[in-house]
Amino acid sequence: MRAWWQKIKESELTTVTLLNTIGIVVRLVTALFSAKIVALFVGASGMAYMGNLRNTLASLEAFSSFGLTNGIVQYVASHRKDKEKIEQFVTTLLRFMLGILLVISLCLFFGRTQLDYYLFQGGFSMPQLFICLAFAFPLQVLNGIWIAFLTGLAQFKKVIYLNMIGNISGLGLTFYLVYTQGLSGALYAMILSPVLLFFISLFWVKQMLQLKWQPFDFYLIKPLFSYAVMALFSAVVSPLCMLWIRKLLMHETGVELAGIWEGIQRISGIYMLFITTLAFTYFLPKLAQTQLYQEKMKVIRLYVFWVLPLFALGLLLVFFTRSWIIPLVFDDTFLPMIDVIHWQLVGDFMKGAALICGLLFYTERLLWPYLLCETLFFSCYYGFTFVLMKHFGVEAATLGYTLAYILYSCVLVVYFSWYFSRSESKHT
């Protein structure tokens, strides 16, 4: 028993988990203050507009980066000992991305009026917001790429430190801009917060790799595009699905109740960071490094029997303290969340359980199964919400989310049971 406990204390996963937990606590505290500030100065309707911008930024980032971040982690992790090849890969990828980002920035600048009307639906007008976004957005995308390189190089601590710095600096910027400018300040804070992180992540990458001018070699990044199709599909469709559901809620139940649902997403986003950060920071590189079936199963069992139970305990804690957390984070106008958040918690547990399979789609390069499963989930999510809306109101969105993830998880269990049984038979 003592040797087992000593092994746990000295394991890399324990170190990363503890540091990740500290990072989540920092994220939680900063998010609580940030959400409280936004709720007091902006209100539920303003939060709904912020959600529209947040989902649009997520889709735009995925589109402009071609969803390459997980592919970068896979490539760098599998070539970690060959620094020269990674450096040539960085140079080629950077030149490719700069061309894409230039086009995106020009589209943001010249399409600012149309974007303004689509996102804010005439409630107010801020075309100058998209001029600022045209300059800040490329740095946000490049920051995500640098973080992917750090993750692939197994710099787990640096990635978690970056998240902490981003959370603390983002809170300070949000407080100042919301206090001085209200809703417009909150929207500007969402755009400007990642800019600082770009310079820090670039500094750390340059410490590990020599970024020098090298001949452009498209064949170095060509293997990434199978990963890119997978990442790009869900990273674009997911925020768009959320945007469509929010617009459906705004039309059927009103802006205020749509803001209630957005508040649930804010709380969900906080605690989901624990498992998603750990999965993509630690388990994705581990699965990318392992080639043998038995080694992959060890990583999967570690996730299922170590990480998932801790996540379940955290969700139970949120459920039993929801009547205290919600008024603390927001204000009394958000109290209806107490009666509908339980469905979100169930759905988030199913999402956490299915997350390890999502990583396997990338590491095994299962393009078509991934696209089919993701299409199934998003279709069911929006479809269930649409059908249930007449009977359940705003609760239809959280109930539809849970039903979609239950169905999605069952499909993944059946598929990967078949996939690994076939893989095992090939190795016996």
C-alpha positions in Angstrom: 0.0 0.0 0.0 2.8 2.4 0.9 4.7 1.6 -2.3 1.5 2.2 -4.3 1.0 5.6 -2.7 4.6 6.5 -3.3 4.2 5.6 -6.9 1.2 7.8 -7.2 3.0 10.8 -5.6 5.9 10.5 -8.0 4.0 9.9 -11.2 4.0 12.5 -13.9 0.2 12.4 -14.1 -0.1 13.3 -10.4 2.1 16.3 -10.9 0.2 17.5 -14.0 -3.1 16.8 -12.3 -2.2 18.8 -9.2 -0.9 21.7 -11.2 -3.9 21.5 -13.5 -6.2 21.6 -10.5 -4.4 24.7 -9.2 -4.9 26.2 -12.7 -8.6 25.3 -12.6 -8.9 26.9 -9.2 -7.4 30.1 -10.5 -9.7 29.8 -13.6 -12.6 29.3 -11.3 -11.9 32.3 -9.0 -11.2 34.6 -12.0 -14.3 33.3 -13.8 -16.5 33.8 -10.7 -15.3 37.4 -10.5 -15.6 38.0 -14.2 -19.1 36.5 -14.4 -20.2 38.6 -11.4 -18.9 41.7 -13.0 -20.5 41.0 -16.3 -23.8 40.0 -14.6 -23.9 43.3 -12.6 -22.9 45.7 -15.3 -24.2 43.9 -18.5 -27.1 41.7 -17.4 -28.6 38.5 -19.0 -29.4 40.1 -22.3 -25.8 41.4 -22.6 -24.5 38.0 -21.7 -26.5 36.5 -24.6 -24.8 39.0 -27.1 -21.4 38.1 -25.6 -22.2 34.4 -26.2 -22.9 35.2 -29.8 -19.4 36.9 -30.2 -17.7 34.1 -28.2 -19.1 31.3 -30.5 -18.3 33.3 -33.6 -14.7 33.8 -32.4 -14.4 30.1 -31.7 -15.6 29.2 -35.2 -13.5 31.8 -36.8 -10.4 30.7 -35.0 -11.0 27.1 -35.9 -11.5 28.0 -39.6 -8.5 30.3 -39.8 -6.2 27.8 -38.1 -7.6 25.0 -40.2 -8.2 23.1 -37.0 -4.5 22.2 -37.1 -3.7 22.5 -33.3 -4.4 18.8 -32.4 -2.5 17.7 -35.5 0.4 19.9 -34.5 0.4 18.2 -31.1 0.4 14.7 -32.8 3.2 15.6 -35.2 5.5 17.3 -32.6 5.0 14.6 -30.0 5.9 11.8 -32.5 9.0 13.7 -33.7 10.0 15.1 -30.3 13.6 13.8 -30.6 14.2 15.4 -34.0 14.4 19.1 -33.2 15.7 20.0 -36.7 12.7 18.5 -38.4 10.3 20.3 -35.9 12.0 23.6 -36.6 11.6 23.2 -40.4 8.0 22.2 -39.7 7.4 25.4 -37.6 8.8 27.6 -40.3 6.7 26.1 -43.1 3.5 26.1 -41.0 4.1 29.7 -39.9 4.4 31.0 -43.4 1.3 29.1 -44.5 -0.7 30.5 -41.5 0.4 34.1 -42.1 -1.1 34.0 -45.6 -4.4 32.7 -44.3 -4.6 35.2 -41.4 -4.0 38.1 -43.7 -7.0 37.1 -45.8 -9.1 36.6 -42.6 -8.2 40.0 -41.2 -9.1 41.7 -44.5 -12.5 39.9 -44.4 -13.1 41.1 -40.9 -12.2 44.7 -41.7 -14.3 45.0 -44.9 -17.2 42.8 -43.6 -17.5 44.6 -40.3 -21.0 46.1 -40.9 -22.5 42.7 -41.9 -20.9 40.9 -39.0 -22.1 43.6 -36.6 -25.8 43.3 -37.7 -25.7 39.4 -37.8 -24.3 39.0 -34.2 -26.1 41.8 -32.4 -29.4 41.7 -34.5 -29.9 45.5 -34.4 -29.9 45.6 -30.6 -26.9 47.9 -30.8 -24.1 48.6 -33.3 -20.3 48.3 -32.8 -18.6 48.0 -36.3 -15.4 49.4 -34.8 -15.2 46.3 -32.6 -14.4 44.3 -35.8 -11.7 46.7 -36.8 -10.0 46.0 -33.5 -10.6 42.3 -34.1 -8.9 42.4 -37.5 -5.6 43.3 -35.9 -5.9 41.3 -32.6 -7.3 38.0 -34.1 -4.2 36.8 -35.9 -2.3 37.0 -32.6 -5.0 34.9 -30.9 -4.7 32.2 -33.5 -0.9 32.2 -33.4 -1.0 31.9 -29.7 -3.1 28.7 -30.0 -0.5 27.3 -32.4 2.4 28.1 -30.1 0.5 26.4 -27.2 0.1 23.3 -29.5 3.8 23.2 -30.0 4.5 23.5 -26.3 2.0 20.7 -25.6 3.6 18.4 -28.2 7.0 19.1 -26.7 5.6 17.8 -23.3 5.9 21.3 -21.7 2.8 20.6 -19.6 3.7 23.1 -16.9 4.3 26.0 -19.3 0.9 25.4 -20.9 -0.9 25.4 -17.6 1.1 28.5 -16.5 -0.1 30.2 -19.7 -3.7 29.5 -18.8 -3.2 30.9 -15.4 -1.6 34.1 -16.7 -4.4 34.4 -19.3 -7.1 34.0 -16.6 -5.6 36.6 -14.3 -4.8 39.2 -17.0 -8.2 38.6 -18.6 -10.0 39.3 -15.3 -8.1 42.6 -14.8 -8.8 43.7 -18.4 -12.5 42.7 -18.1 -13.0 44.5 -14.9 -11.5 47.7 -16.2 -13.2 47.7 -19.6 -16.7 46.6 -18.2 -16.5 49.1 -15.4 -15.6 52.0 -17.8 -17.5 51.0 -20.9 -20.2 48.5 -20.0 -21.2 45.9 -22.6 -18.9 47.4 -25.3 -16.0 47.0 -22.8 -16.9 43.3 -22.2 -16.8 42.6 -25.9 -13.5 44.4 -26.3 -12.1 42.4 -23.4 -12.9 39.1 -25.1 -10.9 40.2 -28.1 -7.9 41.7 -26.4 -7.3 39.2 -23.6 -5.4 36.6 -25.7 -2.9 39.2 -27.1 -0.6 39.2 -24.1 -0.4 35.4 -24.1 0.8 35.4 -27.7 4.1 37.2 -26.7 4.6 34.9 -23.7 4.0 31.7 -25.7 6.2 32.9 -28.5 9.0 33.6 -26.0 8.9 30.1 -24.6 8.8 28.5 -28.0 11.8 30.5 -29.1 13.7 29.2 -26.0 13.2 25.6 -27.2 13.3 25.9 -31.0 15.4 28.0 -33.3 13.0 29.9 -35.5 15.0 30.7 -38.6 14.1 31.2 -42.3 14.0 27.9 -44.2 12.7 26.7 -47.6 9.0 26.2 -47.7 8.1 22.5 -47.8 4.4 21.9 -48.2 4.9 18.1 -47.8 5.9 18.7 -44.2 2.4 20.0 -43.3 0.4 18.0 -45.8 -0.1 15.1 -43.3 -1.8 17.5 -40.9 -4.8 18.1 -43.2 -6.5 14.8 -42.3 -6.4 16.0 -38.7 -7.4 19.4 -39.8 -10.6 18.2 -41.4 -11.6 16.5 -38.1 -10.8 19.4 -35.9 -12.1 22.0 -38.3 -15.4 20.3 -38.6 -16.3 20.1 -34.9 -14.6 23.4 -34.1 -16.7 25.3 -36.6 -19.9 23.4 -36.3 -20.0 23.3 -32.5 -20.0 27.1 -31.9 -22.4 27.5 -34.9 -24.7 24.9 -33.3 -24.6 26.8 -30.0 -25.2 30.1 -31.9 -28.3 28.6 -33.6 -29.6 27.2 -30.4 -29.2 30.5 -28.7 -30.9 32.3 -31.5 -33.7 29.7 -31.3 -34.0 30.4 -27.5 -34.0 34.1 -28.1 -36.8 33.8 -30.6 -39.0 31.3 -28.7 -38.4 32.3 -25.0 -36.8 35.8 -25.2 -33.4 37.3 -24.7 -33.5 37.1 -20.9 -34.0 33.3 -20.9 -31.4 32.9 -23.6 -29.1 34.7 -21.2 -30.0 32.2 -18.5 -28.9 29.3 -20.8 -25.7 31.3 -21.6 -25.1 31.5 -17.8 -25.3 27.7 -17.6 -22.7 27.5 -20.4 -20.4 29.9 -18.5 -20.5 27.7 -15.4 -20.2 24.5 -17.5 -17.2 26.0 -19.3 -15.4 26.6 -15.9 -15.6 23.0 -14.5 -15.2 21.4 -17.9 -11.8 23.0 -18.1 -10.5 20.5 -15.5 -11.0 17.4 -17.7 -10.5 19.0 -21.2 -7.2 20.7 -20.2 -5.9 17.5 -18.7 -7.0 15.4 -21.7 -5.5 17.6 -24.3 -2.4 18.6 -22.3 -1.5 15.2 -21.0 -3.4 12.3 -22.6 -3.3 13.5 -26.3 0.5 13.6 -26.4 0.6 10.2 -24.5 -1.7 8.6 -27.0 0.2 10.1 -29.9 3.5 8.7 -28.6 2.2 5.1 -28.1 2.0 2.8 -31.1 1.2 -0.5 -29.5 -2.4 -1.4 -28.7 -1.5 -2.5 -25.2 0.1 0.8 -24.4 -2.9 2.7 -25.7 -5.2 0.7 -23.5 -3.0 1.5 -20.4 -3.5 5.3 -21.2 -7.2 4.8 -21.6 -7.6 2.9 -18.4 -5.6 5.6 -16.6 -8.1 8.1 -17.8 -11.2 6.0 -17.0 -10.2 4.9 -13.6 -8.3 7.9 -12.4 -9.5 11.1 -14.1 -13.2 10.3 -14.7 -14.1 9.5 -11.1 -12.5 12.7 -9.9 -14.5 14.6 -12.5 -17.8 12.9 -11.4 -17.1 13.9 -7.8 -16.6 17.5 -8.9 -19.9 17.5 -10.8 -21.7 16.2 -7.7 -20.2 19.0 -5.7 -21.5 21.5 -8.2 -25.0 19.9 -8.1 -25.3 20.0 -4.3 -23.9 23.6 -4.1 -25.7 25.0 -7.1 -28.2 27.1 -5.1 -25.2 28.8 -3.5 -22.9 29.0 -6.5 -25.4 30.6 -8.9 -26.3 33.6 -6.8 -22.6 34.0 -6.0 -21.5 34.0 -9.6 -24.4 36.0 -11.0 -27.4 37.7 -9.4 -31.0 37.0 -8.6 -32.1 37.2 -12.2 -30.2 34.0 -12.9 -31.9 31.9 -10.2 -33.9 29.9 -12.8 -30.6 28.2 -13.6 -31.0 26.2 -10.4 -33.9 24.2 -11.7 -32.3 23.3 -15.1 -28.6 23.0 -14.6 -28.8 19.3 -13.5 -29.4 18.2 -17.1 -26.2 20.1 -18.1 -24.2 18.3 -15.4 -25.4 14.9 -16.6 -24.6 15.8 -20.2 -21.1 17.1 -19.2 -20.3 13.9 -17.5 -21.2 12.0 -20.6 -19.0 14.4 -22.6 -16.1 13.9 -20.3 -16.5 10.1 -20.6 -16.5 10.3 -24.4 -13.6 12.7 -24.5 -10.9 10.0 -24.5 -12.6 8.5 -27.6 -12.4 11.9 -29.2 -8.7 11.8 -28.7 -8.5 8.4 -30.3 -10.2 9.7 -33.4 -7.2 12.0 -33.8 -4.4 9.7 -32.9 -5.8 6.8 -35.0 -6.7 9.2 -37.9 -10.2 7.9 -38.1 -11.5 10.6 -40.4 -14.9 9.3 -41.6 -16.0 7.7 -38.4 -15.2 11.0 -36.6 -17.2 13.0 -39.1 -20.2 10.7 -38.9 -20.2 10.6 -35.1 -19.9 14.4 -34.8 -22.6 14.9 -37.4 -24.8 12.6 -35.4 -24.2 14.5 -32.1 -24.8 18.0 -33.4 -27.8 17.0 -35.4 -29.3 15.3 -32.3 -28.4 18.3 -30.1 -30.2 20.8 -32.2 -33.0 18.4 -33.2 -33.8 17.4 -29.6 -33.7 21.1 -28.5 -36.0 22.1 -31.3 -38.5 19.3 -30.7 -38.5 19.8 -26.9 -38.7 23.6 -27.0 -42.5 23.8 -27.0 -42.9 21.7 -23.9 -39.8 22.6 -21.8 -38.8 26.1 -22.8 -35.2 27.0 -21.9 -34.8 23.6 -20.2 -35.1 22.0 -23.7 -31.5 23.1 -24.5 -29.9 21.4 -21.5 -32.2 18.3 -21.8 -31.4 18.0 -25.6 -27.7 18.3 -24.8 -27.9 15.4 -22.4 -29.9 13.2 -24.6 -27.6 13.9 -27.5 -24.5 13.0 -25.5 -26.1 9.8 -24.1 -26.8 8.6 -27.7 -23.3 9.8 -28.9 -21.5 8.0 -26.0 -23.4 4.7 -26.7 -22.4 4.9 -30.4 -18.7 5.5 -29.4 -18.7 2.5 -27.0 -20.0 0.2 -29.7 -17.7 1.5 -32.3 -14.5 1.5 -30.3 -15.3 -1.9 -28.8 -15.4 -3.2 -32.3 -12.3 -1.2 -33.4 -10.1 -2.4 -30.5 -11.3 -6.0 -30.7 -10.3 -6.0 -34.3 -6.9 -4.3 -33.4 -6.3 -6.9 -30.7 -7.0 -9.8 -33.0 -4.4 -8.4 -35.5 -1.7 -8.4 -32.8 -2.4 -11.9 -31.6 
